[in-house]
Amino acid sequence: EHHGHVHLSNKGSNGARCSIFLPTSQASRKAAANDKRILLIEDDPSVARYLETLFGENDFAVTAVSLPTEALAKFMAEPDEFNLVITDQLMPQGTGIELAEDIHELRPELPVIMATANPAGISEDDMLRAGVKAVFGKPIESELLLAKVRGLLSGHA
């Protein structure tokens, strides 16, 4: 009802970890630092909500869209509005690689992260050409994704 998420992870002999994510208010999301703005493209509403909540709880400002065509239009309208892009690979109306290529043409320095159920299906050549800095398999390991995003935004990834 509150559009939250529960993330469970097995820690082996160290037990389990349960994280509960509840969305913050719109005002606190807008207060996120200007250098922490993410364009998120994910066509699965539950994954999109989860990532929005994850990044919102970690002081990132997230603009989420479900289609690559919508993302490209938003990006072209304000190409300097975002510091990082996270995109799914297989979506209606295009792929994440195609979107990353289009974004890379406009802003070659902008880091792009791919999230996909089939990371082995993306060639290294395609990643390099499109400016993709990392690929994460689904289900996404939250802590690893957050660490990569922080590293890319600080210039240490």
DSSP file (Angstrom, degrees, kcal/mol; ACC not computed):
  #  RESIDUE AA STRUCTURE BP1 BP2  ACC     N-H-->O    O-->H-N    N-H-->O    O-->H-N    TCO  KAPPA ALPHA  PHI   PSI    X-CA   Y-CA   Z-CA
    1    1 A E              0   0    0      0, 0.0     0, 0.0     0, 0.0     0, 0.0   0.000 360.0 360.0 360.0 -29.5    0.0    0.0    0.0
    2    2 A H        -     0   0    0      2,-0.0     3,-0.1     0, 0.0     0, 0.0   0.328 360.0-116.0 -97.2   7.0    2.9    2.4    0.6
    3    3 A H        +     0   0    0      1,-0.2     2,-0.1    19,-0.1    50,-0.1   0.848  68.1 143.2  60.3  37.3    4.8    1.3   -2.5
    4    4 A G        -     0   0    0     18,-0.1     2,-0.3    19,-0.1    18,-0.2  -0.356  38.2-141.6 -96.3-179.2    7.6    0.0   -0.5
    5    5 A H  E     -A   21   0A   0     16,-2.4    16,-3.3    -2,-0.1     2,-0.4  -0.978   4.5-144.6-143.7 152.8    9.8   -3.1   -1.0
    6    6 A V  E     -A   20   0A   0     -2,-0.3     2,-0.5    14,-0.2    14,-0.2  -0.987  14.4-164.0-118.3 130.1   11.4   -5.8    1.1
    7    7 A H  E     -A   19   0A   0     12,-3.0    12,-2.8    -2,-0.4     2,-0.4  -0.967   5.8-171.3-117.7 119.8   14.8   -7.1    0.1
    8    8 A L  E     -A   18   0A   0     -2,-0.5     2,-0.4    10,-0.2    10,-0.2  -0.905   4.5-178.9-110.0 136.1   16.0  -10.4    1.5
    9    9 A S  E     -A   17   0A   0      8,-2.3     8,-2.8    -2,-0.4     2,-0.5  -0.999  25.4-127.3-137.4 141.9   19.5  -11.7    1.1
   10   10 A N  E     -A   16   0A   0     -2,-0.4     6,-0.2     6,-0.2     3,-0.1  -0.723  15.9-172.2 -86.3 125.7   21.2  -14.9    2.3
   11   11 A K    >   -     0   0    0      4,-2.9     3,-2.0    -2,-0.5     5,-0.2   0.049  33.5-134.4-104.7  23.4   24.4  -14.3    4.2
   12   12 A G  G >  S-     0   0    0      1,-0.3     3,-1.6     2,-0.2    -1,-0.4  -0.381  81.2  -1.5  63.1-129.6   25.3  -18.0    4.4
   13   13 A S  G 3  S+     0   0    0      1,-0.3    -1,-0.3    -2,-0.1     3,-0.1   0.590 128.8  69.2 -71.2  -8.6   26.4  -19.1    7.8
   14   14 A N  G <  S-     0   0    0     -3,-2.0     2,-0.3     1,-0.3    -1,-0.3   0.302 107.1-121.3 -91.1   9.0   26.0  -15.5    9.0
   15   15 A G    <   -     0   0    0     -3,-1.6    -4,-2.9     2,-0.0    -1,-0.3  -0.651  41.0 -52.4  94.2-146.6   22.2  -15.6    8.7
   16   16 A A  E     -A   10   0A   0     -2,-0.3     2,-0.4    -6,-0.2    -6,-0.2  -0.895  36.6-137.1-133.7 160.8   20.1  -13.4    6.5
   17   17 A R  E     -A    9   0A   0     -8,-2.8    -8,-2.3    -2,-0.3     2,-0.5  -0.984  13.0-166.7-123.3 132.7   19.6   -9.7    6.0
   18   18 A C  E     -A    8   0A   0     -2,-0.4     2,-0.4   -10,-0.2   -10,-0.2  -0.975   5.6-174.3-119.7 119.8   16.2   -8.1    5.6
   19   19 A S  E     -A    7   0A   0    -12,-2.8   -12,-3.0    -2,-0.5     2,-0.5  -0.953   8.2-158.7-114.8 133.2   16.0   -4.5    4.3
   20   20 A I  E     -A    6   0A   0     -2,-0.4     2,-0.5   -14,-0.2   -14,-0.2  -0.953   7.0-164.1-113.0 124.7   12.7   -2.7    4.2
   21   21 A F  E     +A    5   0A   0    -16,-3.3   -16,-2.4    -2,-0.5    33,-0.1  -0.934   8.8 178.8-112.7 124.4   12.4    0.3    1.8
   22   22 A L        -     0   0    0     -2,-0.5   -18,-0.1   -18,-0.2   -19,-0.1  -0.974  35.1-106.4-120.3 138.7    9.7    2.8    2.1
   23   23 A P        -     0   0    0      0, 0.0     2,-0.1     0, 0.0     3,-0.1  -0.272  28.9-134.5 -66.2 148.1    9.5    5.8   -0.2
   24   24 A T        -     0   0    0      1,-0.2    33,-0.1    29,-0.1    32,-0.0  -0.410  36.3 -81.6 -89.0 172.8   10.4    9.3    1.0
   25   25 A S     >  -     0   0    0     -2,-0.1     4,-1.6     1,-0.1     3,-0.2  -0.340  37.2-113.4 -72.0 159.1    8.3   12.3    0.3
   26   26 A Q  H  > S+     0   0    0      1,-0.2     4,-2.2     2,-0.2     5,-0.2   0.864 115.5  59.0 -60.0 -36.6    8.7   14.1   -3.1
   27   27 A A  H  > S+     0   0    0      1,-0.2     4,-1.0     2,-0.2    -1,-0.2   0.909 105.8  46.4 -62.5 -42.4   10.1   17.1   -1.3
   28   28 A S  H  4 S+     0   0    0      1,-0.2    -1,-0.2     2,-0.2    -2,-0.2   0.839 110.1  54.3 -72.4 -29.7   13.0   15.1    0.2
   29   29 A R  H >< S+     0   0    0     -4,-1.6     3,-1.4     1,-0.2    -1,-0.2   0.904 107.2  50.6 -66.5 -39.6   13.7   13.5   -3.2
   30   30 A K  H 3< S+     0   0    0     -4,-2.2    -1,-0.2     1,-0.3    -2,-0.2   0.732 100.9  64.6 -69.7 -20.3   14.0   16.9   -4.8
   31   31 A A  T 3< S+     0   0    0     -4,-1.0    -1,-0.3    -5,-0.2    -2,-0.2   0.505  75.5 122.3 -80.9  -2.5   16.4   18.0   -2.2
   32   32 A A  S <  S-     0   0    0     -3,-1.4    28,-0.1    -4,-0.2     4,-0.1  -0.232  78.0 -83.9 -59.3 150.4   18.9   15.4   -3.3
   33   33 A A    >   -     0   0    0     26,-0.6     3,-1.7     1,-0.1    28,-0.3  -0.172  33.1-120.9 -58.1 147.3   22.3   16.8   -4.3
   34   34 A N  T 3  S+     0   0    0      1,-0.3     3,-0.3    -3,-0.1    -1,-0.1   0.694 111.1  58.4 -64.0 -20.1   22.6   18.1   -7.8
   35   35 A D  T 3  S+     0   0    0      1,-0.2    -1,-0.3    48,-0.0    -2,-0.1   0.248  95.7  66.7 -94.7  14.7   25.5   15.7   -8.6
   36   36 A K    <   +     0   0    0     -3,-1.7    25,-2.8    23,-0.1     2,-0.6  -0.339  64.4 136.6-128.8  51.1   23.3   12.7   -7.8
   37   37 A R  E     -b   61   0B   0     -3,-0.3    46,-2.9    23,-0.2    47,-1.2  -0.892  30.6-170.2-107.4 121.1   20.7   12.8  -10.6
   38   38 A I  E     -bc  62  84B   0     23,-3.0    25,-2.7    -2,-0.6     2,-0.6  -0.907  18.7-151.0-115.6 134.0   19.8    9.5  -12.3
   39   39 A L  E     -bc  63  85B   0     45,-2.4    47,-2.6    -2,-0.4     2,-0.5  -0.931  23.6-165.0 -98.0 117.3   17.7    8.8  -15.4
   40   40 A L  E     -bc  64  86B   0     23,-2.8    25,-2.6    -2,-0.6     2,-0.6  -0.909  11.3-171.6-110.2 126.1   16.2    5.3  -14.9
   41   41 A I  E     +bc  65  87B   0     45,-2.8    47,-2.0    -2,-0.5     2,-0.3  -0.952  24.2 145.1-119.4 111.2   14.7    3.3  -17.7
   42   42 A E        -     0   0    0     23,-2.2    25,-0.1    -2,-0.6     6,-0.1  -0.957  33.6-163.3-149.8 123.4   12.9    0.2  -16.6
   43   43 A D  S    S+     0   0    0     -2,-0.3    23,-0.1    47,-0.2     3,-0.1   0.597  73.5  85.1 -87.1 -10.4    9.7   -1.3  -18.2
   44   44 A D     >  -     0   0    0      1,-0.2     4,-2.6     2,-0.0     3,-0.3  -0.828  70.0-153.5 -90.8 112.3    8.9   -3.6  -15.2
   45   45 A P  H  > S+     0   0    0      0, 0.0     4,-2.5     0, 0.0     5,-0.2   0.846  91.6  51.3 -57.8 -37.0    7.0   -1.4  -12.8
   46   46 A S  H  > S+     0   0    0      2,-0.2     4,-2.2     1,-0.2     5,-0.1   0.901 112.4  45.5 -69.7 -38.4    8.0   -3.4   -9.7
   47   47 A V  H  > S+     0   0    0     -3,-0.3     4,-2.7     2,-0.2     5,-0.2   0.912 113.1  51.3 -67.8 -41.8   11.7   -3.2  -10.5
   48   48 A A  H  X S+     0   0    0     -4,-2.6     4,-2.7     2,-0.2    -2,-0.2   0.929 111.2  47.0 -60.3 -46.3   11.4    0.5  -11.3
   49   49 A R  H  X S+     0   0    0     -4,-2.5     4,-2.5    -5,-0.2    -1,-0.2   0.915 111.8  51.7 -62.2 -42.5    9.7    1.2   -8.0
   50   50 A Y  H  X S+     0   0    0     -4,-2.2     4,-2.8     2,-0.2    -2,-0.2   0.938 113.2  43.4 -59.4 -48.0   12.3   -0.8   -6.1
   51   51 A L  H  X S+     0   0    0     -4,-2.7     4,-2.7     2,-0.2     5,-0.3   0.886 112.1  53.3 -68.3 -38.4   15.2    1.1   -7.8
   52   52 A E  H  X S+     0   0    0     -4,-2.7     4,-2.6    -5,-0.2    -1,-0.2   0.934 113.2  44.3 -58.8 -45.0   13.5    4.4   -7.3
   53   53 A T  H  X S+     0   0    0     -4,-2.5     4,-2.6     2,-0.2    -2,-0.2   0.931 112.4  51.8 -65.7 -46.3   13.1    3.6   -3.6
   54   54 A L  H  < S+     0   0    0     -4,-2.8     4,-0.5     1,-0.2    -2,-0.2   0.935 117.0  38.2 -55.9 -50.0   16.6    2.3   -3.2
   55   55 A F  H ><>S+     0   0    0     -4,-2.7     5,-2.5     1,-0.2     3,-0.7   0.871 113.9  55.1 -73.1 -36.6   18.2    5.4   -4.8
   56   56 A G  H ><5S+     0   0    0     -4,-2.6     3,-1.4    -5,-0.3    -2,-0.2   0.901 106.0  52.2 -61.0 -40.9   15.8    7.8   -3.1
   57   57 A E  T 3<5S+     0   0    0     -4,-2.6    -1,-0.2     1,-0.3    -2,-0.2   0.654 108.3  53.3 -69.0 -14.8   16.7    6.4    0.3
   58   58 A N  T < 5S-     0   0    0     -3,-0.7    -1,-0.3    -4,-0.5    -2,-0.2   0.007 124.5-100.3-110.6  26.7   20.3    7.0   -0.6
   59   59 A D  T < 5S+     0   0    0     -3,-1.4   -26,-0.6     1,-0.2     2,-0.4   0.750  76.7 136.9  65.8  30.1   19.8   10.7   -1.5
   60   60 A F      < -     0   0    0     -5,-2.5     2,-0.6   -28,-0.1    -1,-0.2  -0.829  52.8-131.6-101.3 146.7   19.7   10.4   -5.2
   61   61 A A  E     -b   37   0B   0    -25,-2.8   -23,-3.0    -2,-0.4     2,-0.5  -0.885  29.9-163.5 -94.7 122.6   17.2   12.2   -7.4
   62   62 A V  E     -b   38   0B   0     -2,-0.6     2,-0.6   -25,-0.2   -23,-0.2  -0.919  19.5-168.6-116.7 130.6   15.6    9.7   -9.8
   63   63 A T  E     -b   39   0B   0    -25,-2.7   -23,-2.8    -2,-0.5     2,-0.4  -0.973  21.9-165.1-110.7 114.0   13.7   10.4  -12.9
   64   64 A A  E     +b   40   0B   0     -2,-0.6     2,-0.3   -25,-0.2   -23,-0.2  -0.854  14.8 168.9-108.4 134.7   12.1    7.0  -14.0
   65   65 A V  E     -b   41   0B   0    -25,-2.6   -23,-2.2    -2,-0.4    -2,-0.0  -0.923  28.1-144.2-134.5 161.8   10.5    6.2  -17.3
   66   66 A S  S    S+     0   0    0     -2,-0.3   -25,-0.1   -25,-0.2     3,-0.1   0.600  77.7  55.2-105.4 -12.7    9.4    2.9  -18.8
   67   67 A L     >  -     0   0    0      1,-0.1     4,-2.2   -25,-0.1     5,-0.2  -0.950  69.6-136.2-125.4 142.7   10.3    3.3  -22.5
   68   68 A P  H  > S+     0   0    0      0, 0.0     4,-2.6     0, 0.0     5,-0.2   0.842 107.8  56.3 -62.8 -32.4   13.6    4.1  -24.2
   69   69 A T  H  > S+     0   0    0      2,-0.2     4,-2.0     1,-0.2     5,-0.1   0.907 108.8  46.4 -65.5 -40.1   11.8    6.5  -26.6
   70   70 A E  H  > S+     0   0    0      2,-0.2     4,-2.3     1,-0.2    -1,-0.2   0.896 112.5  51.0 -66.3 -40.9   10.4    8.4  -23.6
   71   71 A A  H  X S+     0   0    0     -4,-2.2     4,-2.8     2,-0.2    -2,-0.2   0.919 109.7  49.2 -63.4 -44.4   13.9    8.4  -22.0
   72   72 A L  H  X S+     0   0    0     -4,-2.6     4,-3.0     2,-0.2     5,-0.2   0.900 111.0  49.7 -64.7 -40.1   15.5    9.8  -25.1
   73   73 A A  H  X S+     0   0    0     -4,-2.0     4,-1.8     2,-0.2    -1,-0.2   0.927 113.4  46.3 -63.0 -44.0   13.0   12.5  -25.5
   74   74 A K  H  X S+     0   0    0     -4,-2.3     4,-1.3     1,-0.2    -2,-0.2   0.910 115.0  47.4 -63.9 -42.4   13.4   13.5  -21.8
   75   75 A F  H  < S+     0   0    0     -4,-2.8     3,-0.2     1,-0.2     6,-0.2   0.914 110.7  50.3 -66.2 -43.8   17.2   13.4  -22.2
   76   76 A M  H  < S+     0   0    0     -4,-3.0    -1,-0.2     1,-0.2    -2,-0.2   0.835 107.1  55.5 -65.9 -31.2   17.3   15.4  -25.4
   77   77 A A  H  < S+     0   0    0     -4,-1.8    -1,-0.2     1,-0.3    -2,-0.2   0.858 130.9  11.0 -68.1 -34.3   15.1   18.1  -23.8
   78   78 A E    ><  +     0   0    0     -4,-1.3     3,-1.9    -3,-0.2     4,-0.3  -0.575  69.7 170.5-143.8  75.2   17.6   18.5  -21.0
   79   79 A P  T 3  S+     0   0    0      0, 0.0     3,-0.4     0, 0.0    -3,-0.1   0.714  81.0  50.6 -65.6 -20.1   20.9   16.7  -21.7
   80   80 A D  T 3  S+     0   0    0      1,-0.2    -5,-0.1    -5,-0.1    -2,-0.0   0.351  86.4  88.8 -96.4   6.9   22.7   18.2  -18.8
   81   81 A E  S <  S+     0   0    0     -3,-1.9     2,-0.3    -6,-0.2    -1,-0.2   0.691  82.1  60.8 -76.4 -19.5   20.0   17.3  -16.3
   82   82 A F        -     0   0    0     -3,-0.4   -44,-0.2    -4,-0.3     3,-0.1  -0.842  50.0-170.3-119.5 148.5   21.4   13.9  -15.5
   83   83 A N  S    S+     0   0    0    -46,-2.9     2,-0.3    -2,-0.3   -45,-0.2   0.536  80.3  11.1-104.7 -13.1   24.7   12.6  -14.0
   84   84 A L  E     -c   38   0B   0    -47,-1.2   -45,-2.4    26,-0.1     2,-0.4  -0.976  61.8-144.5-164.0 149.6   24.1    8.9  -14.7
   85   85 A V  E     -cd  39 112B   0     26,-2.2    28,-3.0    -2,-0.3     2,-0.5  -0.980   8.0-170.8-123.3 134.4   21.8    6.6  -16.7
   86   86 A I  E     +cd  40 113B   0    -47,-2.6   -45,-2.8    -2,-0.4     2,-0.4  -0.994  19.6 175.6-121.1 123.5   20.6    3.1  -15.6
   87   87 A T  E     -cd  41 114B   0     26,-2.7    28,-2.7    -2,-0.5   -45,-0.2  -0.966  30.7-127.6-133.9 145.8   18.7    1.2  -18.3
   88   88 A D  E     - d   0 115B   0    -47,-2.0    28,-0.2    -2,-0.4     3,-0.1  -0.369  22.8-138.6 -71.5 164.2   17.2   -2.2  -18.8
   89   89 A Q  S    S+     0   0    0     26,-0.7     7,-2.0     1,-0.2     2,-0.7   0.909  83.4  46.3 -93.3 -58.7   18.3   -3.9  -22.0
   90   90 A L  E    S+F   95   0C   0      5,-0.2    -1,-0.2     6,-0.1   -47,-0.2  -0.780  73.9 140.4 -96.5 113.9   15.2   -5.5  -23.5
   91   91 A M  E >   -F   94   0C   0      3,-1.2     3,-1.1    -2,-0.7     2,-0.1  -0.942  57.1 -85.2-142.8 160.3   12.2   -3.2  -23.6
   92   92 A P  T 3  S+     0   0    0      0, 0.0     0, 0.0     0, 0.0     0, 0.0  -0.439 112.9  22.4 -62.4 145.8    9.3   -2.3  -25.9
   93   93 A Q  T 3  S-     0   0    0    -26,-0.1     2,-0.2   -25,-0.1   -24,-0.1   0.689 130.8 -22.1  70.2  22.2   10.3    0.3  -28.5
   94   94 A G  E <  S-F   91   0C   0     -3,-1.1    -3,-1.2   -26,-0.1     2,-0.3  -0.721  71.0 -83.0 139.5 175.1   14.1   -0.4  -28.4
   95   95 A T  E  >  -F   90   0C   0     -2,-0.2     4,-2.1    -5,-0.2    -5,-0.2  -0.731  32.1-116.0-112.9 163.6   17.0   -1.8  -26.4
   96   96 A G  H  > S+     0   0    0     -7,-2.0     4,-2.9    -2,-0.3     5,-0.2   0.863 116.0  55.4 -63.9 -36.5   19.2   -0.3  -23.7
   97   97 A I  H  > S+     0   0    0      2,-0.2     4,-2.4     1,-0.2    -1,-0.2   0.926 107.9  48.5 -63.5 -44.3   22.2   -0.6  -26.0
   98   98 A E  H  > S+     0   0    0      2,-0.2     4,-2.0     1,-0.2    -2,-0.2   0.921 113.7  47.2 -61.0 -43.6   20.5    1.5  -28.7
   99   99 A L  H  X S+     0   0    0     -4,-2.1     4,-2.5     1,-0.2     5,-0.2   0.926 110.7  51.5 -63.1 -44.9   19.5    4.1  -26.1
  100  100 A A  H  X S+     0   0    0     -4,-2.9     4,-2.9     1,-0.2    -2,-0.2   0.886 108.1  52.7 -60.9 -38.9   23.0    4.2  -24.6
  101  101 A E  H  X S+     0   0    0     -4,-2.4     4,-1.8     2,-0.2    -1,-0.2   0.927 110.2  47.5 -61.2 -44.8   24.4    4.8  -28.1
  102  102 A D  H  X S+     0   0    0     -4,-2.0     4,-1.1     1,-0.2    -2,-0.2   0.913 115.2  44.9 -63.1 -43.1   22.0    7.7  -28.7
  103  103 A I  H  X S+     0   0    0     -4,-2.5     4,-3.0     1,-0.2     3,-0.3   0.899 109.5  56.2 -66.8 -40.7   22.9    9.2  -25.3
  104  104 A H  H  < S+     0   0    0     -4,-2.9    -1,-0.2    26,-0.2    -2,-0.2   0.837 102.4  56.3 -61.7 -34.2   26.6    8.6  -25.8
  105  105 A E  H  < S+     0   0    0     -4,-1.8    -1,-0.2     1,-0.2    -2,-0.2   0.873 114.8  38.2 -64.4 -36.7   26.5   10.6  -29.1
  106  106 A L  H  < S+     0   0    0     -4,-1.1    -2,-0.2    -3,-0.3    -1,-0.2   0.875 137.9  12.4 -82.4 -39.8   25.1   13.6  -27.1
  107  107 A R    ><  -     0   0    0     -4,-3.0     3,-1.7    -5,-0.1    -1,-0.2  -0.711  64.0-179.9-140.6  85.1   27.2   13.2  -24.0
  108  108 A P  T 3  S+     0   0    0      0, 0.0    -1,-0.1     0, 0.0    -4,-0.1   0.741  82.3  56.0 -61.5 -23.3   30.0   10.8  -24.4
  109  109 A E  T 3  S+     0   0    0      2,-0.1    -5,-0.1    -5,-0.1    22,-0.0   0.587  79.3 108.7 -85.3  -9.8   31.2   11.3  -20.8
  110  110 A L  S <  S-     0   0    0     -3,-1.7     2,-0.2    -7,-0.2   -26,-0.1  -0.539  71.9-126.0 -72.8 121.4   27.9   10.4  -19.2
  111  111 A P        -     0   0    0      0, 0.0   -26,-2.2     0, 0.0     2,-0.4  -0.458  24.5-164.6 -71.1 138.2   28.1    7.0  -17.4
  112  112 A V  E     -de  85 132B   0     19,-0.9    21,-3.0   -28,-0.2    22,-0.9  -0.984   3.8-164.3-123.4 133.1   25.5    4.4  -18.4
  113  113 A I  E     -de  86 134B   0    -28,-3.0   -26,-2.7    -2,-0.4     2,-0.4  -0.957  10.1-147.6-115.7 135.8   24.8    1.2  -16.4
  114  114 A M  E     -de  87 135B   0     20,-2.8    22,-3.1    -2,-0.4     2,-0.5  -0.858   9.2-168.6-103.6 136.4   22.9   -1.7  -17.9
  115  115 A A  E     +de  88 136B   0    -28,-2.7   -26,-0.7    -2,-0.4     2,-0.3  -0.993  23.9 153.0-122.8 123.7   20.6   -3.9  -15.9
  116  116 A T  E     - e   0 137B   0     20,-2.5    22,-1.3    -2,-0.5    -2,-0.0  -0.994  53.9-129.4-151.8 152.2   19.4   -7.0  -17.6
  117  117 A A  S    S+     0   0    0     -2,-0.3     3,-0.1     1,-0.3    20,-0.1   0.681 110.8  43.5 -73.4 -17.6   18.2  -10.6  -16.9
  118  118 A N    >   +     0   0    0      1,-0.1     3,-1.7    19,-0.1    -1,-0.3  -0.621  61.7 163.9-129.0  73.4   20.8  -11.8  -19.5
  119  119 A P  G >  S+     0   0    0      0, 0.0     3,-1.4     0, 0.0    -1,-0.1   0.800  76.5  62.5 -62.5 -27.7   24.1   -9.9  -19.0
  120  120 A A  G 3  S+     0   0    0      1,-0.3    -2,-0.0    -3,-0.1    -3,-0.0   0.681  90.2  70.5 -70.4 -15.8   26.0  -12.5  -21.2
  121  121 A G  G <  S+     0   0    0     -3,-1.7     2,-0.6     2,-0.1    -1,-0.3   0.455  83.6  80.8 -80.2   0.0   23.8  -11.4  -24.1
  122  122 A I  S <  S-     0   0    0     -3,-1.4     2,-0.1    -4,-0.1    13,-0.0  -0.932  77.8-137.6-110.6 120.8   25.6   -8.1  -24.4
  123  123 A S     >  -     0   0    0     -2,-0.6     4,-2.2     1,-0.1     5,-0.1  -0.400  14.7-125.4 -76.7 152.6   28.9   -8.1  -26.2
  124  124 A E  H  > S+     0   0    0      1,-0.2     4,-2.6     2,-0.2     5,-0.2   0.864 112.2  55.7 -63.2 -36.2   31.8   -6.1  -24.8
  125  125 A D  H  > S+     0   0    0      2,-0.2     4,-2.6     1,-0.2    -1,-0.2   0.916 107.4  48.5 -62.4 -43.4   32.2   -4.4  -28.2
  126  126 A D  H  > S+     0   0    0      2,-0.2     4,-2.1     1,-0.2     6,-0.2   0.912 111.5  50.8 -62.1 -42.1   28.5   -3.2  -28.0
  127  127 A M  H  X>S+     0   0    0     -4,-2.2     5,-2.3     2,-0.2     4,-0.9   0.937 112.1  45.9 -61.1 -47.4   29.2   -2.0  -24.4
  128  128 A L  H ><5S+     0   0    0     -4,-2.6     3,-0.8     1,-0.2    -2,-0.2   0.928 113.1  49.2 -62.6 -45.7   32.3    0.0  -25.4
  129  129 A R  H 3<5S+     0   0    0     -4,-2.6    -1,-0.2     1,-0.2    -2,-0.2   0.864 115.2  44.7 -61.7 -36.4   30.6    1.5  -28.5
  130  130 A A  H 3<5S-     0   0    0     -4,-2.1   -26,-0.2    -5,-0.2    -1,-0.2   0.515 112.0-116.6 -88.4  -5.7   27.6    2.6  -26.4
  131  131 A G  T <<5 +     0   0    0     -4,-0.9   -19,-0.9    -3,-0.8     2,-0.4   0.724  53.6 164.4  78.6  20.2   29.6    3.9  -23.5
  132  132 A V  E   < -e  112   0B   0     -5,-2.3    -1,-0.2    -6,-0.2   -19,-0.2  -0.612  19.3-171.7 -75.6 124.8   28.2    1.4  -21.0
  133  133 A K  E     +     0   0B   0    -21,-3.0     2,-0.3    -2,-0.4   -20,-0.2   0.684  64.9   4.6 -92.1 -21.2   30.4    1.4  -17.9
  134  134 A A  E     -e  113   0B   0    -22,-0.9   -20,-2.8    -7,-0.1     2,-0.4  -0.986  56.1-147.0-161.2 152.8   28.9   -1.7  -16.1
  135  135 A V  E     -e  114   0B   0     -2,-0.3     2,-0.4   -22,-0.2   -20,-0.2  -0.997  14.6-166.1-126.0 130.3   26.3   -4.4  -16.6
  136  136 A F  E     -e  115   0B   0    -22,-3.1   -20,-2.5    -2,-0.4     2,-0.1  -0.954  14.3-136.0-116.5 133.4   24.3   -5.9  -13.7
  137  137 A G  E     -e  116   0B   0     -2,-0.4     4,-0.3   -22,-0.2   -20,-0.2  -0.475  37.9 -81.6 -79.6 156.8   22.3   -9.1  -13.9
  138  138 A K  S    S+     0   0    0    -22,-1.3     2,-0.2    -2,-0.1    -1,-0.0  -0.877 112.8  54.5-103.4 139.8   18.9   -9.3  -12.4
  139  139 A P  S    S-     0   0    0      0, 0.0     2,-0.3     0, 0.0    -2,-0.1   0.443  98.2-135.8 -69.3 146.1   18.0   -9.8   -9.7
  140  140 A I        -     0   0    0     -2,-0.2     2,-1.0    -4,-0.1    -2,-0.1  -0.558   2.9-130.8 -81.6 133.7   20.2   -6.8   -8.9
  141  141 A E     >  -     0   0    0     -2,-0.3     4,-2.4    -4,-0.3     3,-0.3  -0.766  21.4-155.4 -83.0 105.8   22.5   -6.8   -5.9
  142  142 A S  H  > S+     0   0    0     -2,-1.0     4,-2.8     1,-0.2     5,-0.2   0.870  86.8  48.6 -54.2 -48.8   21.6   -3.5   -4.3
  143  143 A E  H  > S+     0   0    0      1,-0.2     4,-2.2     2,-0.2    -1,-0.2   0.888 112.9  48.2 -64.5 -38.9   24.9   -2.9   -2.4
  144  144 A L  H  > S+     0   0    0     -3,-0.3     4,-2.2     2,-0.2    -1,-0.2   0.908 112.9  48.6 -67.1 -41.2   27.0   -3.6   -5.5
  145  145 A L  H  X S+     0   0    0     -4,-2.4     4,-2.7     2,-0.2    -2,-0.2   0.935 112.0  48.4 -63.8 -46.3   24.9   -1.3   -7.7
  146  146 A L  H  X S+     0   0    0     -4,-2.8     4,-2.7     1,-0.2     5,-0.2   0.910 111.5  50.4 -60.1 -42.5   25.0    1.5   -5.2
  147  147 A A  H  X S+     0   0    0     -4,-2.2     4,-2.3    -5,-0.2    -1,-0.2   0.906 111.8  47.5 -63.0 -41.6   28.8    1.1   -4.8
  148  148 A K  H  X S+     0   0    0     -4,-2.2     4,-2.8     2,-0.2     5,-0.2   0.922 112.4  49.0 -66.3 -43.8   29.2    1.2   -8.6
  149  149 A V  H  X S+     0   0    0     -4,-2.7     4,-2.5     2,-0.2     5,-0.2   0.940 112.7  47.4 -61.3 -47.5   27.0    4.3   -9.0
  150  150 A R  H  X S+     0   0    0     -4,-2.7     4,-1.6    -5,-0.2     6,-0.2   0.909 113.0  49.9 -60.6 -41.5   28.8    6.1   -6.2
  151  151 A G  H  X>S+     0   0    0     -4,-2.3     5,-2.6    -5,-0.2     4,-0.7   0.923 111.3  47.5 -63.7 -45.3   32.1    5.2   -7.8
  152  152 A L  H ><5S+     0   0    0     -4,-2.8     3,-0.6     4,-0.2    -2,-0.2   0.901 112.9  48.8 -63.1 -41.1   31.1    6.4  -11.3
  153  153 A L  H 3<5S+     0   0    0     -4,-2.5    -1,-0.2     1,-0.2    -2,-0.2   0.773 113.4  46.5 -72.8 -24.6   29.8    9.7   -9.9
  154  154 A S  H 3<5S-     0   0    0     -4,-1.6    -1,-0.2    -5,-0.2    -2,-0.2   0.502 114.9-115.1 -92.7  -3.2   32.9   10.3   -7.9
  155  155 A G  T <<5S+     0   0    0     -4,-0.7    -3,-0.2    -3,-0.6    -4,-0.1   0.654  88.5 108.5  81.9  15.4   35.2    9.4  -10.8
  156  156 A H      <       0   0    0     -5,-2.6    -4,-0.2    -6,-0.2    -5,-0.1   0.035 360.0 360.0-113.4  25.9   36.6    6.4   -9.0
  157  157 A A              0   0    0     -6,-0.6    -5,-0.2    -5,-0.2    -1,-0.1   0.432 360.0 360.0-114.5 360.0   35.0    3.6  -11.0
